[in-house]
Amino acid sequence: MGIRSQNNPIAAYLDVFSNTGTDAAAAAVVPAGLTATGGVISDYTTAPGDVYRAHIFASTGSFDITATGDFGSTIEALVVAGGGGGGSHSGGGGGAGGLLLYGSPTGGKTANGSTLPVGVQSYTVTIGNGGAGASATYPSPSGDKGGDGGVSSIAGPTFSTVTATGGGGGGGESSPSPSAGRTGGSGGGGARTYGGGAGVSGQGFAGGNPNVTADYYPGGGGGGASEVGGSETNGGGVGGDGFQITFAGPAANTTGVGALNPGPGQYQWFAGGGGGNSQEGTPPPGAGGAGGGGAGGGGNGNSVNPKMGVNGLSSTGGGGGGNNYNGRPTATPTTQGNGGSGVVIVRYQIASIAVSAKATGGAISFAGGKTIHAFTNSGTFHNPEALTVDFLMVGSGGGGGGDNGGGGAGGEVVVGSNYPLPASPRSIVIGSGGIGQKFNNNAGGDAGSSTTFNSLFARSGSGGAAAAQGDGKNGGPAAAPSSFGGGGGSGTTPSGTMNGGSAGTAQSPTPTITYPSGYAGGAGTGGSEYNAGGGAGAGQVGYPGEDGGGSGGTIGQGGDGVTNSILGTSYYWGGGGSGGQYTPPASSGLKGGRGGGGGGNTGPPSSGPYGTGDTNGLFNGGNASSGGAGAGANNTGGGGGGDGRVLYSGGNGGSGIVIIAYPS
């Protein structure tokens, strides 16, 4: 099976959630079908030798067709919306994002329609975010209900817009009142005595009902694309399963795209519901449905995950697991039952030819005469023959602090050149971003986890400080899983000190591997605005906050990441998150926070291949108008933004990435 890029393969947002694992081609595939760009492009052959091209979108972008070809002017499309967040306090699991299929029936899924007609046009692809998991420790207008997932769609002038509905949030038990699971693409699981939400016909199924007779009040499982959520008699309800849709490549060889099904052990499963919470006692929480659904949180007897639900897997539309009534504790765990973001995959035939394979693993493209494998979720790189490769490893970003919180630091960026790689399969682990401070727990942001490949590692950035801490969190020694750059200091603290966190110790370079220096986070300042410091970037210190004497001042911007051109174009990686601001000027319209996730870029805002790196991390992924802190862009290692003092919640750090390239 072969994979190649076509024209400019990184023209749009390529925040791919996963690895396609299709094989790099030793022989060139000459396209005879459509000529198009957008998304991560994966070419593969089917058994008769037909060659297909898939465009995988895990981030909003555009699918641009510049010429038609010899195989017709139609495309097949998989559109999956964001999954719903898990509820809390006997929380039901979040419903999976709606799943729509246009083209060939695949994996047991009946097509919602025939192939879509296309022309020489630009088509807008929108990817829905996952809904937020609920927490009863912080009152909100939605009470204990999980948030609904966002819609995913593909729109253009030659067909009616295809829109998948976001998954329904899981129901909750208490404030302001007990609630059923919410309606969505698939419905959220019910809580206490309230039933599961309905699913949208043709997109998903209803959420499960809670067990109303058990004294530990287990929540129902979120609905999945292929079945209703579970209503268990012992423990939380299991999430409904989704479907395996193999548009990205052959199932046996395409690792990392979608979720891994523990049964046949193959990827490309989408839209599984979240498991219900078991709350009290020892019964087990509900497992997530196949297709990225997160498991529910356990009760007091479950020491592995005693409170919170597991996040749905990004870019699968999986629902989040149901949460317990206590919300996120100040220590561990670091999951909160958020829904997974959605995905859009389009494919079409481009040729009929046989090709030979060099390696498997990753979303694979061609640029500059090289074959490129990009891993955005954990997977396996297998080269049956010895190769000399270049590679880029990026650790995850640290989470931002809340309550005048400092920005999280960007992840470590490790670069290999002419690196010998003997024939062997090798596991790749992608670091998860650090969790931003949730509500007013005074814990600050967390560091994430390390990215690893072939006994090498790239560390996560440190977390930003909360007001109660003052100083940003420090980087650590040159060993996994310690943290790397320093987090930003808070905008104010009772002790009067608001220093940025210190730099981590740099790893020692070798003839084929280079490592960045560690950098410190920016200090916060008091005064009238309480501007917190930015987190360190992989290539620069975090900026300090500056007092403006009542005119707004300047929040500490995140330090720059470092540039690398392994994808054929130079992009930033590992940018720090900006700090929060307690009292923005009235003319700004802000309500207490200015955080923004990483990317780190002293030039104009940059649409990078795996997320946008706005200037010094400002507002990237954030919601500045309502005071929320932005998350670091996934698969960039960007740090999370610090919050002001309305939501008390820092932004999560962005996950890491591994990219491997070798001559085609």
N, C-alpha and C positions, 0 to 999 in steps of 0.2 A: 503494500500500500504506500502511496506516495503523498506528499504534501508540498505545496508550494504557495508562495504569495503571488499576487498578481498586481502589476503596476505598483501603486503605493499602498502596501498592505496595512500601514499603520496610520491611515488618514483620519480615522475617527477615534473616539474614545475606545480603548481596548482594555478596559478594566475587567479582564476575563477572570471568571471565578475559579477556573479549573484548568486541568491539563487535558488536551484531546488525546494524546498518546498515539495518534496515527503516525505512520512511519515516514521517515525522511526518504526522499527518492534519490537513488543513484543516477537514474536516467531522467531526463527532463520530460515533463508532461506538457504538450503543446495544446493550450486551450482552443477548442473550436466552438465553445458555447458563449454565454454572455461574458462581457467584460465589465467587471464591477469592483468596487472597493468598499471598505467598511468592515469593522469588526476584526477579530482574528480569523484568518482564512485557513481552512483546512481542506486539502485535496486528498481523496482516497479512492481506491478502486473496489468495486464489488466483484463477486465471484466470476461473472462473465467477462470482466475487464472493462466495464463501464466506469468512467472516472467522474466523480462528483466533486463539486466545490461547496463547502459550507462556510458561511460567515457567522461567527459566534459573537453575539453582543451581550455583554454583562454590564454595560454602562450605556447611557443615552448617547446616541450618535446618529449617523446617517448612512444609508445604503445607497450608493451612487452607481447607476448603470450608465456606462458611456458608449456601449455598442451591444447589439444583439448578435446572435450566432446561428449555428447550424442545428441546434437542438430545441428550437422553439423559444418563445418569449414568455415563459412562465416560471414561477418559483414555487417551491414548497416552503412552508413556514411552521415553526413551532413557537408559540407565544405563551410565556408563563409569567403571571403577575407575582408581586411580592406576597409572601406568606403573612398571616396574621400573628400578632404577638400573643403569648400566653397570658391568661388571667391570673389573679392572685387570690389568696385566702380561699382554699379549696379550688384553686384555679383550673379552669378547663384549658386544654391545649389549643393553640392557634390553628385556624383552618389554613389549608394550603392555598396558595395563589391559584386562580383559575388557569386552566390549561386548555389551549386551543391548538388544533392541528389542521393544517390545510395542505392537502396533497394525499399521499399514499397512507392508508391505514397502517399503523406501526405499533408493535408491542401490545396488541390487544386494544388499542385506542381507536375508536371509530373516528374517521375524519369529520371535522365540523364543516368542511367544504372542500371543493376541488382546488387544484392549483390556482395561484393568483396571477392574473395577467400583468405583465410589466412592459415598460418601454425605456427609452433613453431619458431617464428622469432621476431625480433625487427623492428618496423615501425616508421619512423621519422615523427613527426607531426610539421608542421611549421605554425605559426599564424602571419598573416600580420598586420602591424601597420596601423592606420588611417592616411590619408594624412593631411598635415598641411593646415589650413585655411590661405588665402592670406591677406595681408595688403598693401594698396597702400602707406602707409607712409614710407615704407622702400623698396627702389628699390631692385629688385632681378632679376636674369636671367629669372625667370618665370613670371615676371610682376605681374599682378593682378590675375592670374590663381591660383586656389587651387591646392594643391599637390595631386597626385594620391595615392590611398591606396596600401598597400603591398599585395602580394599574400599569400594565405593560401593553404596548401597542406598536403596530407598524402602519404607517399611513402614507398615501401617495395619490397621485392624480388618476391612476389607472384602475383602482379598485376601492371599494368602501373600506374605511379604516377598520382594522382588526384589533379589537380591544379585549384583553383578558381582565377580569375583575379581581381586585385584591382579596386575599383571604380574610375571613372574618376573625376578629379578635376573640380569644377565649373568655368565657364568663367568669365573674368573680362573686364572692360571697357577701361582702359588706359594703362600706360607704360608696355612694350614698344609699344604695339598696342592693340586695342580691340581684344577679342578672343572668339571663340566658346567654349562651354563646351568640356572637353576632353573625348576621348573614354575610356571606361573601362568595368568592369564587368557589371555595369550599367553606362550610360553616365552622365557626369556633365551637369547641366543646363546652357543655354546660357546667354550672357550678351549683353546689348546695342542692336546692330543690328545683332548679331551673334547667330546662332542656338545652340541647345543642342548637346552634343556628343552622338555617337552611343554606344549601349550596345553590349555585346558579346552574340551571339545566344545561348540559353539554359541556360544562367547565369543571364541575366537581360535585362533591356529595356533602351531606349534612354532618355536623358535628355530633359526637356521642353524648348521651345523657349521663349525669352524675349518678353515683350509687346513693340513693336517698335513705337507705336503711343502715348503712355502715356508720359506726360512730366516729370514724376518722375522715368522713366526708371527702371521698376521692372525686376529682373532677373528671369529666368526660374527655375523650380524645378528640382532637380536631379532625375534621373531615379531610379526606385525600381526594386526588383526582380520579381514583378508580373505585373507592369504597367509602362507606360512612365511617366516622370515628367510633372507637370502641366504647362500650358501656360495661365496664368490668365489675365483677362481684368481689374481687379481691385486689385492691390497689387501684391506681389511676387507670383510666381508659387509654388504650393504645391509639396512636394516631393512624388514620386511614392511609393505606398505601397509595402511591402515585403510579405513574407509568414509566416504562423504559422506552424512550424515543431515540433511536440511533441515527439522528440526522448528522451528527458530527463525525461519524466514522463507524467502522465495524465494531460491534460490542466487545468482542474478545480482546481487541488491541487498543481501544481508545480509553486510556486511563485518565480519570480526573474530571472529565466533563460531566456535570451533574453529580449525583450522589452514588456511592457504592452500595449495592444491595448485598447484605450479608449472606443471602442465599446462594445464587450462582456466582457471586463475587465479581460482578461486572458493573461498570459505571453507566452514566447516561440515564439515571433515574431522576425523575422530577416530580414536584408537587405532592410530597408526603405531608400528612397532618402532624401536628405536635401532640405529644403525650400529655395526659392529664396528671395533675399533682395528687399525691396520696395524703398529703398534709400530716395528720397525726398518726401515732402508732408506728408499726413496723411494716405494713404491707408495701409492696414495691410500687414505685411510680410507673406510669405508662410509658412504654417505649415509643419513640418517634416512628412514624410511618416511612416505609421505603420511598425515597425521593427527597431526602434532606430534612425530614421532620425532626425537631429536637425532642429529647426525652423530657418527661415531666420531672419536677423536683420531688425529692423524697421527704418523708416525715421525720420525726425525731429519731427513729431507729435506723435511718439510712445515713451512715457516716460518710459515704462517698460524695454525696451531693445533698447536704441536709436541708437546704432551704429552696434553692432556686432552680427554675427550669433551664434547659439547655437551649441555646440559640439555634434556630433553623439554619441550615447551611446556605451560605450566600450563593446567589445565582442558581438556585434550584426552585425557589418559591416554596420551600419547606416552612411549615408552621412552627412557631416557638413553643417550647414546653411550658406547662402550667407551673406557676410559682406558689410558694407557701405564703402564709399570711404575714410573716415577719419581714418580707422584702429582703433586700441585699444586706447581709451583716457587714460590719465595718472591716472584718478580716476577709477570709475567703468564704464562699467560692466567687468566681469572677464571671459567672454566666447569669443572664437575666431573662431568658425566654423570649428574646426578640425573634421576629420572623425573618426568614432568609429573603434576600432580594431576588428579583425575577431574572429572566433571561429570554432572549429572542435568538433563534437560529434559523437562518434561511439557507436553502440549498438548491442546486440545479446541476444538470449534467453538462460537462464541458468537453468530454472526449471519450474515446474507447481505445485503451492502450494498456499494456501490462508494464509494470515498473518493478524494480527490485528495491529492497529495503536496506538501510544502514543502521537505523536505530529506532526505538520506540519511546514514547513518553512525551508529554507536553503538547501545548498548542503550537503547531509547527508552521513556520512560514519561511520564505526565501527573501533575502535582501543582500545586496552587495556581493553576490556570488557565494553566500553562505546559507546553510540550513540552520534554522533557529528553533529551539525547543523552549517554550515559555511555560513554566510551572507556577500556577497561582494558587493551587491547592496541593496538598501532599500527594505524591505519586511515585512512580519508578521510572528512571532513565535506564534503558537497556541498550548497550551497544555491543552487538555480537562480534564486532571486530575492534581492534585497538584504534583509538582516535586521538588526535591532538586538538584540543578545544580551547575556546575562550569562554569565560563565564562571568556572570554577575549574580551575586547573592545579596539580598537586602533583608535585614532583620526588621521586625515589626516596630511600629511607633509606640511611644508611651502614651498613656491616657492623660487628659488634662484635669487640673484641679477644679473644684467648685468653690463658690463663695469667695469672690475675688481671686480665683484660682490661676495658677501659672500654667503655661503651655507645656504639653508633653514633648519630650525629645524625639527626634527622628531616629530611625534604626541605623545600625552599622551597615556600611556598604563595602563588600569584599569583591575584588576584581581579579580574575585569573586570565593570563595570556599565555598561549602556547603551552597549555597544561596537558601533560600526558595522561591518558585515561585508558588503561588496559581493558580488554573486553570483559564485561561483567554487568549484571543488573545492580543498580544502586538506588537505595531509598532516598527520597527527598522529602524533607519535612518543612512546611512553610509556617513561619511563626505567626501566631495570632496576635492582633493588636492589643495593647494594654487597655483595660477598662477605665474609662473616665470616672471620676468621683460621682457617685449617685446620691443625690439629695444631700442633706446636711449631716453627713456622718463624720466629717472632719478628717477623713482618711487620705484625701488627696487622690491623684490618679495613680494607677498601677502600671508597672512595667509589663510588657507583653512577653512572648516566648521567642526563643531563638529560631532562626532558619538554619537548617543543616543539610549538608551534601558531602558525601565522600570523606567523612571525618572532619570536615571543615564546618565552621559555624559563623553566623553573623548575628550579633546580639541585638536585643530590643533596646529602644530608648527608655530612659527613666521617666517617671511620672511627674506631673506638675504639682505644686503645693496647694493645700487649702489654707484659708486664713488662720486656722488654729495652729498650723505647722510653721508658716512663715517661709522657711527655706525650702527650695526645690529639692527633690530627691537626687542623690548622688549616683554617678556612674560607678561601676565596680571593676574588679580585676579582669584581666584578659582571659576569661574562661567562661564557657557556657554553663549555666544560663544566666550569668550576671548581666547587668544592664550596661549601656554604652554611654551616650551623652547625658549631661545633666538636665533635669527638669527646671522649668521657670519658677521663680519665687512668687509668692502671693502678693496681692496688692496691699494687704495690711495684716498685722498679726499682733496679738496681745503682748508679745515679748519685744516688739520693736525691730526685729531682724527679719529681712525678707530677701536673703541672698539667693542667687541661682544655685542649683545643684552643681557639684564639681564634676569634672570630666572623668570618664572611665579610662582605664589603662589601655593603650593601643596594643594590638597584636603585632608580633614581629614579622616583617615582610620576608619573603623568599624570592628566588629568581623568577618564579612564575606567578606569584600572588602578591598583591598590594592591599594594604589596609589603611583606612583613614585614621587620622589622629582623633582622640576624644576631645570634645569641647564642652564648655560649661554653659549652663542655662543663664538667662538674664535675670537680674534682680528686679524686685517689685519696688514700688514707691507708694508712700502714704499720701499726704496732702489732701486735697479736696476730691480727687477722682479715684484714688486707690487703684492705679494701673499696675497690673501684674506683669511679670517678666515672661518672655518667650522661651520656649524650650530650645535646646541646642539642636542644630542640624548636623548631618553627617559631615558637612564641610565648613561649618562656621558656628561661632558662639551665638547663643540666643540674645536678642536685643533687650535692654532694660526698659522698664516702664518709665515714663517721664511725666511729672506733674505739670498741669497747665494752669494752675491757680484759678480754677473755676471755669476755664474755657474748654475743658475736655481732655487736654493733655494727649499723651500718646501711649497706647498699650505697647507692651514689649512684643515685637514681632518675632516669629520663629526664625531661627538661623537657617541659612541655605542648606540644601542638600548638596550632593555632588553630581556632576554630569557624567553620562556614559553614552556611547553611541553603538552599543552592541546590536541594537535594533536597526541600524542603518542611519538613524537620525539621533542627534544628541538630546537627551532628556534628563531632568532632575530626579533624584531619588533620595529619600531619607531626610526631607525637610522637617524642621521643628514646627510645632504648633504655637500660635500666638496666645498671649495671656488674656485674661478677662479684665473688664472695666466695670467698677461698681456704679459710678455716676457719670454716664455719658451726657454731653450737652443736650438740652431739650430740642435743639434744632435738628439733631440727628435722627429723631424718631425712635431711638433704641430704648429698651426697657430693662436694661441692667446687664447686658452681656455682649461681648464682641469677639468671642472666640472664633478661631478658624483652623481647620486641620492643615496638615503639612503638604509638602510638595516643594516649598522653599524655592523662590526664584526671584532674584533681584531685578530681573527684566519684566516685561509685560506679562500678564497672566498667560500661562502656557497650557495648551491642551495636549498633555502627554499621552503616551500609549496606554497607561493603566490608571488614568485619573488626572484631574486638573490640578496643576500646581500654581495657585494664585500667588500674587506678589507677597513674598515672605509668609505664605500660609494664611493670609487674611481671608476669612469667610469661606474658605474652601469646604464645601459640604455643610455649611452652617445655616442657621436661620437667624441672622442678625436682627431682623425687624422685631422678633419676639423675644430676644435676649438669649437664645440658645447658643451653646457652644458647638462649633463644627467638628466633625470627625475627620481624622486623617484619611486620605484617599486610600482605598483598599489596594494592596499590591504595589504600593509606593514606599512603604515604611514611614509614611508621614505621621508626625505627632498629633495628638488631639488638642483641640483648643481649650483654653480655660474659660470658665463661665463667670458672669458677673454675680448678681445676687437676687435673681428671681427664680430660676429653676434649680439652682444649686448643683447643677449636673455638668461635669466636664465632658468634653467630647472623647470618644474612643480613639485609640491609635489605629492607624492603617496596618493591614497585614503585610507580610513580606512577599518576596518573589525569588525564584531562581530562573535564570535564562542561560542556556547553553548554546553555543554556536560553533560550527566547524565548516570547512570548505565543502560545497555541494559536489 
